[in-house]
Amino acid sequence: MADSTVSREMIEAAAAAIANARAGRRGAPPIANILEALERVSPRLLVEVTEDAEAALKAAFATGGAR
C-alpha cells in the first residue's frame, strides 16, 4: 500500500503509544501529552519514537495487517 495511507495523526498516536510503553516499563504512568513533553525534554527520543512509529505503521499496512 502507498505511504500516503499512513497519516501524520496515526504516526503521532503510535509514537505516543511507543513512548508511553517505554516509560511504563520503567514504572512511569501514561502521560497524555507525552510527545509535547519529549519535544521539550528529549527531542532525540521524540525523533526516535516517531521514526519507530512510522516504520511500524508502514510495515503493518504493507502486509495488510496479516500475521
N, C-alpha and C positions, 0 to 999 in steps of 0.2 A: 504494500500500500504506500501511497505517497506520504512524504514527510508532512505535508500540509494537514494531514489528519490529526496530528498532534498539535494541539493549541497551546498557547502561552499559559492559559489558565490551568490546563491539565498538567503542564510541566511544573508550574508553581505548586499545585496541590500535591503532586507526587514528591516534589522537593521538600515540602513541609513535612510530609509523612516520613520521609527518609531522615530528615534532621531530628524530628521528634523521636523516632525509633532509636536513633543513635544515642540521643540524650537519655532516653528511657532505660537503655541498657546500663547506664551509669547512675540510675536512680532518680533522675530528674523527672518531674511531672510534665505532661504535654503543655506547650506554650502556643496559644492561638496565633500570635504574630511572630512565629519563630524566624521567618525569613527576614522580617524587618530587624529583629534583634541581631541576626547573623550579619546583616549588612553593616551594622554599627560595630559589632564586637569582633567578627571574624570574616571579613569579605572573602578570604581564600576558601573557607569552609562553605560559604554560600555558593561560590562558583562550583565547588566540588559536588555538593548535593544537587545542584541544578543540572550539571552535566550528567550525573548518575541518573537522575530522574528522566531526562530526555532520552538517554540511551536505553533505559528500561522500557519506556513507553514505545519507542520506535521498534524495539525488539518484539514487544508484545503484539503490536499491530502488524509487524512483518509476518508473524506466524499465525495471524488471525486469531490469536488467543488460544490456540491449540497447545496441548501439552505434548 
